[in-house]
Amino acid sequence: GAVVSQHPSRVICKSGTSVKIECRSLDFQATTMFWYRQFPKQSLMLMATSNEGSKATYEQGVEKDKFLINHASLTLSTLTVTSAHPEDSSFYICSASGTTEAQFFGPGTRLTVL
Amino acid sequence: EDKVVQSPLSLVVHEGDTVTLNCSYEVTNFRSLLWYKQEKKAPTFLFMLTSSGIEKKSGRLSSILDKKELFSILNITATQTGDSAVYLCAGGNYGQNFVFGPGTRLSVLP
C-alpha cells in the first residue's frame, strides 16, 4: 500500500516552454500533497504544500506564478513549471499523506531545461 | 525556527559493521518522526515514530524516539553494501510539512 506515482520520470524541454508533472496516490486518498525540489547531493527543499480543493501554500522564495500547483482531487496533484529556464533544471519529488501521518514519496521527475 | 539536525553527515564502514545514525529535532507542534532511505531516486519510507521509547524494527534496521531529549536514532546491524544510501529523518505533524534534516550519507565497503 501507500504507492505514489509521478509522471514523467524524466523530461527535457527547451527554455521558455512549460512542463507539467503529475503526482498520483494510487491506493490511498491523499488529503495533503507536498512538492519538493532536490539539487545534487542536497536534502529536499519544500516548495509548496497543497490540500485537496484549496490553494497551495508556497514556501518563502518560491514563485507561485512560476510553479503552478493544482490539487484537484484526492489522488492527483500537478506541478506546472511555467516558462522554464535552465536554472529550473532539477529533481522534483512529490509526496502524499492521507489518513496516516507518514509522507510517501513519488519516484521523482528529473527536469532538464536546455 | 524549526530545524532537524543529523549526524554524522557522512559515514564509511565495512560490511558487517553496525552503525548508529542520529537525528535531533526542534519542530513546532511535533508529533512524529520519519526515517527515509534515499538511493538514486526519491526517498523510500522506513519508519514512523510517534511514541517515546518504543523501538520499531524491520530486519536489520531499528529505530527509537526520545521525545524528552528530542532525538531519534536509526541502527543498522550487520551492514551490507546495499545499505549504502542517504538516510533522511524528518519531524513534523499530521497534515503539515515535515522538516527534513540534511541526511547522513552512508557508504558500506565490501
Backbone of each chain as ProteinMPNN parsed JSONL, in Angstrom:
{"seq_chain_A": "GAVVSQHPSRVICKSGTSVKIECRSLDFQATTMFWYRQFPKQSLMLMATSNEGSKATYEQGVEKDKFLINHASLTLSTLTVTSAHPEDSSFYICSASGTTEAQFFGPGTRLTVL", "coords_chain_A": {"N_chain_A": [[0.814, -1.205, 0.0], [0.188, 2.408, -0.028], [1.296, 3.754, -2.334], [2.863, 5.99, -4.494], [2.821, 7.637, -7.524], [4.668, 9.254, -10.138], [4.716, 11.321, -12.979], [6.068, 12.845, -15.89], [8.949, 10.612, -15.601], [11.25, 11.599, -16.447], [12.162, 14.536, -18.127], [12.971, 16.56, -20.865], [13.281, 19.794, -21.986], [12.836, 22.77, -23.996], [14.095, 26.039, -23.318], [11.79, 28.376, -22.045], [9.478, 27.007, -22.506], [6.604, 25.296, -21.057], [6.204, 22.912, -18.461], [4.482, 20.107, -17.286], [4.053, 18.233, -14.376], [2.858, 15.268, -13.035], [1.437, 13.937, -10.068], [0.403, 11.139, -8.426], [-1.576, 9.45, -6.017], [-1.855, 6.102, -5.621], [-3.199, 4.084, -4.214], [-4.446, 5.151, -2.051], [-6.182, 7.852, -0.464], [-5.074, 11.027, -0.817], [-4.952, 13.556, 1.262], [-3.25, 15.616, 1.662], [-0.648, 16.948, -0.258], [2.762, 17.268, -1.101], [5.293, 19.207, -2.614], [8.599, 18.913, -3.611], [11.938, 20.041, -4.208], [15.052, 18.969, -5.313], [18.481, 19.383, -5.228], [21.607, 18.211, -6.57], [23.171, 16.009, -4.325], [22.102, 17.246, -2.127], [19.71, 17.943, 0.5], [16.1, 17.555, 0.646], [14.132, 20.214, -0.594], [11.438, 21.926, 0.405], [8.836, 23.037, -1.637], [6.104, 23.65, -1.852], [2.937, 23.161, -0.216], [0.015, 21.349, -0.65], [-3.467, 21.103, -0.21], [-6.271, 19.114, -0.881], [-8.53, 20.577, -3.047], [-8.054, 23.175, -2.25], [-6.106, 26.229, -2.334], [-2.589, 26.093, -2.97], [0.007, 26.265, -0.501], [2.794, 28.169, -0.543], [6.315, 27.968, -0.046], [8.613, 30.328, 1.35], [10.222, 32.352, -1.01], [9.648, 30.799, -3.186], [8.276, 31.069, -6.321], [4.976, 31.508, -6.93], [3.636, 31.984, -9.286], [5.246, 30.934, -11.114], [5.626, 28.287, -10.507], [3.095, 26.414, -10.761], [0.6, 24.92, -8.902], [-1.779, 22.407, -8.676], [-4.322, 20.768, -7.006], [-6.563, 18.93, -7.549], [-8.033, 16.685, -6.962], [-8.429, 13.918, -4.625], [-6.482, 12.175, -5.302], [-4.712, 13.183, -7.081], [-2.226, 15.517, -7.901], [-0.817, 18.298, -9.542], [2.145, 19.803, -10.814], [3.136, 22.577, -12.473], [5.712, 23.854, -14.284], [6.241, 26.905, -15.369], [7.247, 28.671, -18.31], [9.942, 27.639, -18.438], [13.372, 27.741, -17.401], [16.947, 27.236, -17.779], [17.962, 27.245, -15.147], [15.941, 26.129, -13.73], [16.234, 23.491, -13.955], [16.258, 20.433, -12.366], [15.651, 17.97, -9.778], [12.499, 16.963, -9.175], [10.281, 16.152, -6.637], [7.365, 14.605, -5.443], [5.282, 14.188, -2.572], [2.888, 12.402, -0.607], [0.285, 12.402, 1.799], [-2.124, 10.682, 3.726], [-4.551, 9.286, 5.626], [-2.787, 8.38, 7.468], [0.103, 9.626, 9.141], [2.522, 9.558, 7.891], [4.553, 10.559, 5.173], [4.545, 9.646, 1.817], [6.682, 9.093, -0.836], [6.784, 10.002, -4.301], [8.445, 8.69, -7.241], [9.943, 10.691, -8.346], [10.854, 13.336, -10.663], [13.007, 14.097, -13.184], [14.007, 17.074, -14.388], [15.245, 18.675, -17.188], [16.267, 21.603, -18.574], [16.929, 23.035, -21.579]], "CA_chain_A": [[0.0, 0.0, 0.0], [0.829, 3.716, 0.017], [2.121, 3.933, -3.53], [2.72, 7.287, -5.153], [3.488, 7.642, -8.825], [4.942, 10.552, -10.73], [4.89, 11.231, -14.426], [7.001, 11.824, -16.364], [10.102, 10.391, -14.73], [12.339, 12.418, -16.971], [11.702, 15.415, -19.215], [13.919, 17.537, -21.4], [12.497, 20.769, -22.734], [13.548, 23.983, -24.396], [13.869, 27.209, -22.483], [10.593, 29.132, -22.392], [8.291, 26.144, -22.557], [6.043, 24.91, -19.756], [6.244, 21.47, -18.221], [3.558, 19.672, -16.231], [4.414, 16.989, -13.696], [1.711, 14.725, -12.304], [1.703, 13.118, -8.888], [-0.823, 10.403, -8.108], [-1.585, 8.424, -4.985], [-2.504, 5.015, -6.349], [-4.021, 3.189, -3.404], [-4.993, 5.83, -0.886], [-6.607, 9.215, -0.737], [-4.072, 11.948, -0.293], [-5.531, 14.85, 1.621], [-2.193, 16.623, 1.551], [0.484, 16.597, -1.108], [3.897, 18.179, -0.97], [6.231, 19.228, -3.743], [9.964, 19.21, -3.211], [12.968, 20.151, -5.231], [16.291, 18.479, -4.732], [19.685, 19.58, -6.01], [22.531, 17.088, -6.355], [23.824, 15.824, -3.03], [21.494, 18.081, -1.091], [18.46, 17.4, 1.012], [14.891, 18.008, -0.021], [13.712, 21.583, -0.308], [9.999, 22.019, 0.199], [8.394, 24.152, -2.466], [4.73, 24.024, -1.531], [2.04, 22.17, 0.372], [-1.331, 21.544, -1.186], [-4.575, 20.305, 0.305], [-7.257, 18.898, -1.924], [-9.595, 21.554, -3.195], [-7.71, 24.529, -1.826], [-4.881, 26.765, -2.946], [-1.349, 25.615, -2.37], [0.783, 27.176, 0.346], [4.155, 28.156, -1.069], [7.383, 28.345, 0.861], [9.23, 31.62, 1.045], [11.199, 32.319, -2.084], [9.151, 30.009, -4.315], [7.338, 31.902, -7.072], [3.751, 30.746, -7.18], [3.221, 32.143, -10.675], [6.145, 30.14, -11.942], [5.391, 26.885, -10.167], [1.657, 26.327, -10.536], [0.219, 23.654, -8.294], [-3.203, 22.124, -8.648], [-4.64, 19.531, -6.263], [-7.99, 18.929, -7.855], [-8.722, 15.516, -6.401], [-7.709, 13.286, -3.52], [-5.447, 11.267, -5.794], [-3.903, 13.807, -8.128], [-1.742, 16.887, -7.823], [0.087, 18.604, -10.655], [3.06, 20.932, -10.714], [3.488, 23.086, -13.797], [6.804, 24.815, -14.308], [5.92, 27.761, -16.5], [8.374, 29.373, -18.925], [11.101, 27.04, -17.765], [14.709, 28.212, -17.763], [17.947, 26.239, -17.359], [18.13, 27.19, -13.688], [14.86, 25.316, -13.166], [16.618, 22.083, -14.066], [16.388, 19.88, -11.02], [14.886, 16.76, -9.494], [11.278, 17.364, -8.475], [9.676, 14.992, -5.986], [6.139, 14.872, -4.693], [4.929, 13.216, -1.551], [1.469, 12.469, -0.272], [-0.119, 11.787, 3.063], [-3.568, 10.501, 3.809], [-5.033, 9.131, 6.995], [-1.63, 8.204, 8.348], [0.904, 10.848, 9.13], [3.727, 9.412, 7.089], [4.538, 11.009, 3.788], [5.083, 8.661, 0.89], [7.222, 9.846, -1.949], [6.808, 9.516, -5.667], [9.803, 8.349, -7.69], [10.666, 11.883, -8.776], [10.929, 13.731, -12.076], [14.227, 14.87, -13.475], [13.74, 18.077, -15.414], [16.403, 19.332, -17.801], [15.844, 22.681, -19.467], [18.063, 23.365, -22.445]], "C_chain_A": [[0.844, 1.249, 0.0], [1.797, 3.911, -1.137], [1.796, 5.273, -4.166], [3.476, 7.234, -6.474], [3.692, 9.065, -9.294], [5.178, 10.351, -12.213], [5.094, 12.617, -15.01], [8.153, 11.617, -15.381], [11.275, 11.254, -15.167], [11.782, 13.276, -18.107], [12.797, 16.39, -19.579], [13.114, 18.515, -22.241], [13.358, 21.969, -23.088], [13.194, 25.126, -23.459], [12.637, 27.969, -22.979], [9.332, 28.307, -22.48], [7.83, 25.82, -21.139], [6.004, 23.4, -19.649], [5.298, 21.122, -17.087], [4.008, 18.325, -15.694], [3.213, 16.535, -12.881], [2.168, 13.851, -11.139], [0.388, 12.452, -8.491], [-0.611, 9.457, -6.929], [-2.445, 7.285, -5.532], [-3.465, 4.197, -5.494], [-4.483, 3.832, -2.109], [-5.38, 7.238, -1.285], [-5.668, 10.184, -0.031], [-4.708, 13.297, 0.004], [-4.51, 15.963, 1.491], [-1.093, 16.093, 0.632], [1.541, 17.684, -1.006], [4.756, 18.086, -2.227], [7.589, 19.7, -3.245], [10.835, 19.365, -4.442], [14.259, 19.687, -4.566], [17.436, 18.699, -5.703], [20.659, 18.461, -5.674], [23.197, 17.129, -4.984], [23.299, 16.774, -1.949], [20.184, 17.464, -0.641], [17.274, 17.998, 0.267], [14.568, 19.435, 0.385], [12.221, 21.671, -0.62], [9.663, 23.239, -0.622], [7.008, 24.62, -2.029], [3.985, 22.833, -0.947], [0.66, 22.404, -0.208], [-2.313, 20.581, -0.543], [-5.65, 20.247, -0.765], [-8.335, 19.966, -1.897], [-9.267, 22.947, -2.738], [-6.394, 24.955, -2.456], [-3.651, 26.245, -2.213], [-0.71, 26.706, -1.516], [2.233, 27.063, -0.082], [5.147, 28.566, 0.015], [7.993, 29.673, 0.402], [10.274, 31.453, -0.046], [10.764, 31.502, -3.283], [8.075, 30.822, -5.032], [6.1, 31.098, -7.441], [3.267, 30.887, -8.621], [4.108, 31.341, -11.618], [5.901, 28.644, -11.721], [3.915, 26.75, -9.771], [1.307, 24.941, -10.006], [-1.288, 23.552, -8.24], [-3.424, 20.788, -7.951], [-6.147, 19.341, -6.363], [-8.742, 17.756, -7.263], [-7.874, 14.905, -5.309], [-6.632, 12.323, -3.997], [-4.516, 11.917, -6.803], [-3.524, 15.235, -7.777], [-0.81, 17.103, -9.004], [0.923, 19.824, -10.332], [3.408, 21.338, -12.135], [4.592, 24.12, -13.65], [6.597, 25.662, -15.562], [7.169, 28.491, -16.988], [9.695, 28.92, -18.291], [12.413, 27.621, -18.307], [15.731, 27.193, -17.262], [18.123, 26.141, -15.843], [17.007, 26.438, -12.994], [15.168, 23.826, -13.265], [16.897, 21.531, -12.672], [15.633, 18.56, -10.951], [13.687, 17.194, -8.656], [10.601, 16.113, -7.925], [8.398, 15.425, -5.302], [6.011, 13.835, -3.583], [3.474, 13.424, -1.185], [1.228, 11.842, 1.086], [-1.636, 11.743, 3.111], [-4.011, 10.413, 5.236], [-3.907, 8.82, 7.972], [-0.767, 9.44, 8.216], [2.123, 10.754, 8.243], [3.502, 9.987, 5.701], [5.161, 9.916, 2.941], [5.466, 9.369, -0.394], [6.97, 9.175, -3.287], [8.249, 9.273, -6.073], [10.602, 9.551, -8.185], [10.653, 12.088, -10.271], [12.19, 14.551, -12.263], [13.947, 15.79, -14.648], [15.053, 18.692, -15.885], [15.886, 20.36, -18.786], [17.049, 23.133, -20.272], [18.089, 24.848, -22.781]], "O_chain_A": [[2.072, 1.175, 0.025], [2.976, 4.2, -0.932], [0.636, 5.639, -4.352], [4.638, 6.83, -6.519], [2.967, 9.973, -8.889], [5.756, 9.354, -12.645], [4.339, 13.522, -14.651], [8.3, 12.383, -14.428], [12.161, 11.589, -14.381], [11.022, 12.791, -18.946], [13.46, 16.966, -18.716], [12.349, 18.104, -23.113], [14.453, 22.156, -22.557], [12.107, 25.156, -22.882], [12.466, 28.177, -24.18], [8.231, 28.856, -22.523], [8.55, 26.034, -20.164], [5.793, 22.7, -20.64], [5.312, 21.771, -16.041], [4.305, 17.402, -16.452], [2.624, 17.315, -12.132], [3.159, 13.127, -11.232], [-0.614, 13.126, -8.252], [0.398, 8.756, -6.852], [-3.615, 7.48, -5.864], [-4.45, 3.669, -6.011], [-4.869, 3.135, -1.171], [-4.952, 7.746, -2.321], [-5.503, 10.149, 1.188], [-4.969, 14.083, -0.906], [-4.863, 17.115, 1.239], [-0.671, 14.941, 0.739], [1.234, 18.865, -0.845], [4.915, 17.016, -2.815], [7.717, 20.719, -2.567], [10.519, 18.898, -5.537], [14.515, 19.985, -3.399], [17.381, 18.264, -6.853], [20.553, 17.833, -4.621], [23.714, 18.161, -4.555], [23.993, 17.059, -0.974], [19.624, 16.589, -1.301], [17.432, 18.835, -0.622], [14.709, 19.817, 1.547], [11.803, 21.51, -1.766], [10.139, 24.34, -0.347], [6.763, 25.814, -1.858], [4.347, 21.674, -1.154], [0.188, 23.539, -0.252], [-2.021, 19.399, -0.359], [-5.898, 21.227, -1.466], [-8.964, 20.222, -0.87], [-10.115, 23.835, -2.825], [-5.668, 24.145, -3.033], [-3.675, 25.996, -1.007], [-0.866, 27.899, -1.775], [2.833, 25.991, 0.004], [4.852, 29.398, 0.873], [7.895, 30.066, -0.76], [11.097, 30.538, -0.01], [11.447, 31.51, -4.307], [7.081, 31.216, -4.423], [6.183, 30.119, -8.183], [2.566, 30.01, -9.126], [3.755, 31.104, -12.774], [5.968, 27.849, -12.658], [3.543, 26.944, -8.614], [1.676, 23.924, -10.594], [-1.981, 24.478, -7.818], [-2.777, 19.794, -8.28], [-6.894, 19.559, -5.409], [-9.957, 17.823, -7.08], [-6.736, 15.319, -5.089], [-5.939, 11.718, -3.179], [-3.618, 11.258, -7.326], [-4.369, 16.051, -7.408], [-0.095, 16.188, -9.414], [0.469, 20.753, -9.664], [3.917, 20.53, -12.91], [4.422, 25.136, -12.975], [6.762, 25.178, -16.682], [8.031, 28.879, -16.199], [10.439, 29.706, -17.704], [12.54, 27.941, -19.489], [15.409, 26.37, -16.405], [18.403, 25.062, -15.32], [17.102, 26.139, -11.803], [14.44, 22.999, -12.718], [17.674, 22.1, -11.905], [15.056, 18.1, -11.937], [13.848, 17.728, -7.559], [10.378, 15.142, -8.648], [8.345, 16.476, -4.663], [6.573, 12.742, -3.665], [2.902, 14.487, -1.425], [1.886, 10.874, 1.468], [-2.327, 12.631, 2.613], [-3.863, 11.374, 5.991], [-4.071, 8.986, 9.181], [-0.911, 10.209, 7.266], [2.701, 11.778, 7.878], [2.41, 9.909, 5.139], [6.181, 9.334, 3.308], [4.689, 10.138, -0.962], [6.946, 7.949, -3.394], [9.172, 9.611, -5.332], [11.806, 9.442, -8.418], [10.467, 11.15, -11.046], [12.408, 15.559, -11.591], [13.683, 15.337, -15.761], [15.86, 19.165, -15.085], [15.155, 20.029, -19.72], [18.061, 23.559, -19.715], [18.978, 25.302, -23.502]]}, "seq_chain_B": "EDKVVQSPLSLVVHEGDTVTLNCSYEVTNFRSLLWYKQEKKAPTFLFMLTSSGIEKKSGRLSSILDKKELFSILNITATQTGDSAVYLCAGGNYGQNFVFGPGTRLSVLP", "coords_chain_B": {"N_chain_B": [[12.863, 28.982, 14.846], [12.051, 26.109, 13.032], [14.019, 23.122, 13.043], [15.985, 20.352, 11.939], [18.525, 18.205, 12.749], [21.13, 16.154, 11.646], [23.474, 13.581, 12.362], [26.317, 11.405, 11.943], [27.219, 13.498, 9.109], [28.331, 12.149, 7.101], [29.453, 8.836, 6.563], [31.602, 6.099, 6.582], [31.821, 2.681, 6.398], [32.626, -0.817, 6.919], [31.396, -3.831, 5.456], [29.279, -5.717, 7.547], [29.684, -4.243, 9.802], [28.138, -2.391, 12.517], [25.998, 0.385, 12.557], [25.073, 3.592, 13.861], [22.824, 6.08, 13.39], [22.146, 9.47, 13.92], [19.541, 11.744, 14.884], [18.363, 14.839, 15.658], [15.859, 17.119, 16.787], [14.034, 20.186, 16.507], [11.031, 21.095, 16.434], [8.094, 22.771, 15.83], [4.92, 22.006, 17.239], [5.388, 19.268, 17.138], [4.812, 15.887, 16.253], [5.405, 13.454, 15.028], [8.191, 11.439, 13.948], [9.979, 10.73, 11.063], [11.762, 8.315, 9.181], [13.759, 7.913, 6.3], [15.115, 6.225, 3.433], [17.32, 7.076, 0.946], [18.316, 6.331, -2.193], [19.291, 6.293, -5.427], [17.117, 7.6, -6.411], [13.932, 8.878, -5.44], [13.131, 9.295, -1.914], [12.615, 6.386, 0.122], [10.253, 5.094, 2.363], [10.967, 4.309, 5.735], [10.536, 4.206, 8.655], [8.004, 5.328, 10.919], [7.817, 7.177, 13.788], [6.133, 7.754, 16.722], [5.675, 7.517, 19.419], [7.512, 7.746, 22.465], [10.379, 5.787, 23.313], [9.592, 3.335, 22.271], [10.702, 0.787, 20.382], [11.065, 0.483, 16.908], [11.23, -2.013, 14.442], [12.733, -3.444, 11.589], [13.814, -5.991, 9.979], [17.231, -5.751, 9.704], [17.263, -3.19, 10.507], [16.53, -0.73, 12.931], [14.771, 1.564, 15.033], [14.355, 4.281, 17.317], [12.628, 6.616, 19.376], [13.093, 9.533, 21.327], [11.255, 11.611, 23.009], [11.592, 13.356, 25.023], [14.246, 14.161, 25.101], [14.378, 14.981, 22.543], [15.28, 13.52, 20.231], [16.2, 11.005, 17.811], [17.31, 7.721, 16.937], [18.713, 5.733, 14.364], [19.435, 2.476, 13.833], [21.582, 0.24, 12.177], [22.328, -3.023, 11.755], [24.919, -5.44, 11.07], [25.811, -4.457, 8.502], [25.357, -4.117, 4.944], [26.506, -3.856, 1.544], [24.396, -2.941, 0.073], [23.108, -1.279, 1.783], [24.141, 1.166, 1.481], [23.494, 4.5, 1.141], [21.657, 7.613, 1.331], [20.429, 8.61, 4.379], [17.548, 9.957, 5.576], [16.004, 11.97, 8.043], [12.945, 13.24, 9.368], [10.908, 15.635, 11.002], [7.642, 16.35, 12.237], [4.147, 17.102, 11.862], [0.84, 15.795, 11.522], [-0.728, 16.456, 8.434], [0.703, 18.709, 8.091], [3.75, 20.243, 6.925], [6.69, 18.222, 6.991], [9.779, 18.72, 8.521], [12.859, 18.346, 7.082], [15.984, 16.786, 7.78], [19.5, 17.222, 6.902], [20.452, 14.824, 6.059], [22.273, 11.696, 6.293], [25.024, 10.433, 4.758], [25.697, 7.261, 4.007], [28.196, 4.963, 3.424], [28.914, 1.732, 2.586], [31.491, -0.417, 2.552], [32.779, -3.217, 0.727]], "CA_chain_B": [[12.779, 28.353, 13.531], [12.124, 24.646, 13.104], [15.196, 22.541, 12.412], [16.321, 18.944, 12.173], [19.973, 18.043, 12.578], [21.545, 14.76, 11.591], [24.912, 13.338, 12.471], [27.223, 12.247, 11.18], [26.73, 13.816, 7.77], [28.892, 11.157, 6.2], [29.97, 7.713, 7.338], [32.099, 4.999, 5.762], [32.043, 1.498, 7.223], [32.813, -2.053, 6.162], [30.304, -4.793, 5.595], [29.247, -6.413, 8.829], [29.696, -3.283, 10.914], [26.868, -1.822, 12.987], [26.054, 1.847, 12.558], [24.001, 4.337, 14.524], [22.628, 7.401, 12.804], [21.471, 10.329, 14.889], [18.66, 12.795, 14.383], [17.76, 15.659, 16.711], [14.885, 17.999, 16.153], [13.291, 21.247, 17.203], [9.932, 21.296, 15.48], [6.852, 23.251, 16.454], [3.791, 21.066, 17.119], [5.928, 17.967, 16.733], [4.032, 14.708, 16.605], [6.017, 12.212, 14.539], [9.481, 11.496, 13.278], [10.022, 9.794, 9.948], [13.061, 7.972, 8.61], [13.716, 7.504, 4.909], [16.364, 5.837, 2.775], [17.322, 7.597, -0.412], [19.404, 5.88, -3.038], [19.468, 7.188, -6.566], [15.889, 8.332, -6.752], [13.217, 9.514, -4.339], [13.252, 8.562, -0.65], [11.664, 5.328, 0.458], [9.858, 5.175, 3.759], [11.466, 3.261, 6.62], [9.811, 4.148, 9.928], [7.361, 6.484, 11.53], [7.869, 7.05, 15.245], [5.257, 8.725, 17.373], [5.769, 7.359, 20.876], [8.863, 7.639, 23.025], [10.826, 4.563, 23.949], [9.119, 2.094, 21.639], [11.571, 0.524, 19.245], [10.478, -0.104, 15.705], [12.255, -2.871, 13.867], [12.452, -4.042, 10.296], [15.032, -6.695, 9.578], [18.443, -5.296, 10.387], [17.103, -1.787, 10.864], [15.666, -0.438, 14.07], [14.785, 2.983, 15.34], [13.67, 4.628, 18.544], [12.425, 8.062, 19.531], [13.103, 10.073, 22.685], [10.576, 12.9, 22.879], [12.044, 14.245, 26.089], [15.526, 14.72, 24.669], [14.166, 15.453, 21.162], [16.138, 12.9, 19.233], [15.917, 9.639, 17.388], [18.437, 7.044, 16.317], [18.451, 4.638, 13.425], [20.507, 1.492, 13.898], [21.652, -0.779, 11.131], [23.288, -4.042, 12.17], [25.446, -6.298, 10.005], [25.599, -3.675, 7.284], [25.658, -4.698, 3.643], [26.766, -2.793, 0.557], [23.101, -2.421, -0.348], [22.641, -0.269, 2.734], [24.73, 2.447, 1.096], [22.422, 5.425, 0.75], [21.488, 8.756, 2.223], [19.325, 8.374, 5.301], [16.934, 11.233, 5.954], [14.961, 11.973, 9.055], [12.078, 14.417, 9.265], [9.991, 15.775, 12.126], [6.509, 17.201, 11.894], [2.813, 16.818, 12.37], [-0.124, 15.379, 10.506], [-1.315, 17.492, 7.597], [1.64, 19.816, 7.922], [5.018, 19.825, 6.347], [7.722, 17.677, 7.841], [11.062, 19.386, 8.319], [13.856, 17.322, 6.823], [17.389, 17.009, 8.072], [20.374, 17.228, 5.723], [20.769, 13.458, 5.653], [23.569, 11.06, 6.562], [25.435, 9.625, 3.608], [26.352, 6.043, 4.488], [28.862, 4.135, 2.409], [29.332, 0.449, 3.143], [32.503, -1.001, 1.66], [32.791, -4.691, 0.813]], "C_chain_B": [[12.938, 26.841, 13.692], [13.403, 24.136, 12.456], [15.369, 21.087, 12.82], [17.794, 18.78, 11.831], [20.3, 16.568, 12.568], [23.054, 14.661, 11.73], [25.175, 11.833, 12.464], [26.634, 12.574, 9.817], [27.204, 12.775, 6.768], [29.559, 10.073, 7.026], [30.4, 6.616, 6.377], [32.413, 3.824, 6.684], [32.287, 0.299, 6.31], [31.624, -2.972, 6.398], [30.418, -5.529, 6.915], [29.266, -5.48, 10.022], [28.274, -2.904, 11.305], [27.008, -0.307, 13.028], [24.851, 2.423, 13.298], [23.96, 5.729, 13.929], [21.757, 8.227, 13.756], [20.643, 11.417, 14.228], [18.11, 13.549, 15.584], [16.874, 16.71, 16.066], [14.384, 19.078, 17.11], [12.201, 21.657, 16.233], [8.681, 21.684, 16.238], [5.732, 22.239, 16.219], [4.249, 19.684, 16.661], [4.976, 16.86, 17.161], [4.763, 13.422, 16.208], [7.377, 12.472, 13.921], [9.519, 10.388, 12.241], [11.467, 9.552, 9.538], [12.863, 7.471, 7.183], [15.109, 7.078, 4.459], [16.296, 6.362, 1.346], [18.56, 7.092, -1.152], [19.474, 6.805, -4.241], [18.233, 8.011, -6.896], [15.242, 8.906, -5.488], [13.331, 8.672, -3.066], [12.2, 7.465, -0.51], [11.468, 5.315, 1.962], [10.414, 4.01, 4.552], [10.584, 3.136, 7.859], [9.083, 5.453, 10.195], [7.31, 6.239, 13.029], [7.03, 8.154, 15.857], [5.405, 8.682, 18.884], [7.214, 7.195, 21.312], [9.135, 6.24, 23.506], [10.376, 3.266, 23.317], [9.945, 1.879, 20.376], [10.77, -0.048, 18.094], [11.589, -0.858, 14.991], [11.782, -3.39, 12.515], [13.736, -4.687, 9.803], [16.218, -6.226, 10.389], [18.362, -3.842, 10.823], [16.191, -1.656, 12.067], [15.8, 1.04, 14.396], [13.995, 3.23, 16.608], [13.629, 6.142, 18.678], [12.453, 8.427, 21.013], [12.51, 11.478, 22.625], [10.964, 13.868, 23.99], [13.337, 14.947, 25.674], [15.486, 15.185, 23.214], [15.168, 14.845, 20.186], [15.661, 11.497, 18.917], [17.204, 9.04, 16.849], [17.923, 5.96, 15.382], [19.668, 3.722, 13.482], [20.426, 0.541, 12.717], [22.724, -1.773, 11.566], [23.726, -4.851, 10.951], [25.265, -5.643, 8.641], [26.041, -4.429, 6.035], [25.875, -3.56, 2.647], [25.459, -2.176, 0.066], [22.498, -1.408, 0.616], [23.206, 1.106, 2.406], [23.643, 3.345, 0.528], [22.536, 6.667, 1.614], [20.269, 8.466, 3.088], [18.831, 9.722, 5.813], [15.988, 11.038, 7.121], [14.177, 13.272, 8.934], [11.138, 14.44, 10.455], [8.847, 16.677, 11.75], [5.219, 16.709, 12.489], [1.884, 16.512, 11.211], [-0.684, 16.578, 9.758], [-0.418, 18.695, 7.397], [2.927, 19.294, 7.305], [5.909, 19.202, 7.399], [9.035, 18.364, 7.502], [12.124, 18.306, 8.184], [15.236, 17.748, 7.299], [18.216, 16.931, 6.811], [20.711, 15.829, 5.228], [22.139, 13.001, 6.127], [23.885, 10.171, 5.374], [26.256, 8.447, 4.12], [26.947, 5.29, 3.304], [29.344, 2.866, 3.094], [30.253, -0.217, 2.142], [32.518, -2.517, 1.811], [34.007, -5.192, 1.602]], "O_chain_B": [[13.833, 26.363, 14.39], [13.828, 24.662, 11.427], [14.953, 20.665, 13.899], [18.243, 19.171, 10.754], [19.795, 15.812, 13.398], [23.802, 15.53, 11.283], [24.338, 11.062, 12.932], [25.637, 11.971, 9.418], [26.575, 12.546, 5.735], [30.16, 10.352, 8.063], [29.656, 6.248, 5.469], [33.18, 3.963, 7.636], [32.169, 0.395, 5.088], [30.942, -2.886, 7.419], [31.507, -5.913, 7.343], [28.906, -5.876, 11.13], [27.333, -3.072, 10.53], [28.024, 0.217, 13.484], [23.775, 1.826, 13.35], [24.948, 6.463, 13.963], [20.773, 7.74, 14.313], [20.991, 11.938, 13.169], [17.456, 12.954, 16.44], [17.115, 17.135, 14.936], [14.324, 18.899, 18.326], [12.421, 22.461, 15.327], [8.267, 21.0, 17.174], [5.612, 21.683, 15.128], [3.563, 19.021, 15.884], [4.413, 16.879, 18.256], [4.748, 12.434, 16.942], [7.671, 13.567, 13.442], [9.137, 9.25, 12.514], [12.29, 10.468, 9.546], [11.935, 6.716, 6.893], [16.126, 7.5, 5.01], [15.327, 6.115, 0.629], [19.694, 7.391, -0.778], [19.698, 8.004, -4.075], [18.324, 9.019, -7.596], [15.936, 9.363, -4.58], [13.598, 7.472, -3.136], [11.063, 7.601, -0.959], [12.413, 5.504, 2.729], [10.348, 2.862, 4.112], [9.962, 2.099, 8.088], [9.496, 6.526, 9.755], [6.814, 5.206, 13.48], [7.199, 9.333, 15.546], [5.273, 9.707, 19.553], [8.028, 6.586, 20.617], [8.25, 5.573, 24.04], [10.75, 2.192, 23.789], [9.897, 2.672, 19.435], [9.924, -0.926, 18.266], [12.734, -0.409, 14.94], [10.613, -3.725, 12.322], [14.626, -4.016, 9.28], [16.21, -6.296, 11.618], [19.292, -3.323, 11.441], [15.206, -2.382, 12.201], [16.804, 1.678, 14.078], [13.076, 2.48, 16.935], [14.489, 6.851, 18.156], [11.902, 7.711, 21.848], [13.192, 12.425, 22.234], [10.691, 15.065, 23.9], [13.502, 16.151, 25.867], [16.47, 15.728, 22.713], [15.818, 15.555, 19.417], [14.857, 10.896, 19.63], [18.079, 9.756, 16.364], [16.863, 5.368, 15.584], [20.792, 4.146, 13.211], [19.348, 0.102, 12.317], [23.888, -1.408, 11.727], [23.017, -4.94, 9.949], [24.643, -6.21, 7.743], [26.956, -5.252, 6.063], [25.464, -2.427, 2.896], [25.43, -1.006, -0.315], [21.5, -0.759, 0.304], [22.791, 2.104, 2.994], [22.965, 2.994, -0.437], [23.385, 6.763, 2.5], [19.205, 8.118, 2.578], [19.578, 10.508, 6.395], [15.255, 10.051, 7.178], [14.695, 14.28, 8.453], [10.629, 13.4, 10.874], [9.034, 17.659, 11.031], [5.203, 15.992, 13.489], [2.118, 16.921, 10.073], [-1.065, 17.582, 10.36], [-0.74, 19.596, 6.623], [3.153, 18.09, 7.185], [5.888, 19.606, 8.561], [9.358, 18.564, 6.331], [12.272, 17.456, 9.061], [15.6, 18.922, 7.228], [17.688, 16.604, 5.748], [21.198, 15.663, 4.11], [23.044, 13.809, 6.334], [23.116, 9.274, 5.028], [27.374, 8.62, 4.606], [26.268, 5.023, 2.313], [30.094, 2.923, 4.069], [29.849, -0.54, 1.024], [32.295, -3.038, 2.904], [34.177, -6.399, 1.773]]}, "name": "protein", "num_of_chains": 2, "seq": "GAVVSQHPSRVICKSGTSVKIECRSLDFQATTMFWYRQFPKQSLMLMATSNEGSKATYEQGVEKDKFLINHASLTLSTLTVTSAHPEDSSFYICSASGTTEAQFFGPGTRLTVLEDKVVQSPLSLVVHEGDTVTLNCSYEVTNFRSLLWYKQEKKAPTFLFMLTSSGIEKKSGRLSSILDKKELFSILNITATQTGDSAVYLCAGGNYGQNFVFGPGTRLSVLP"}
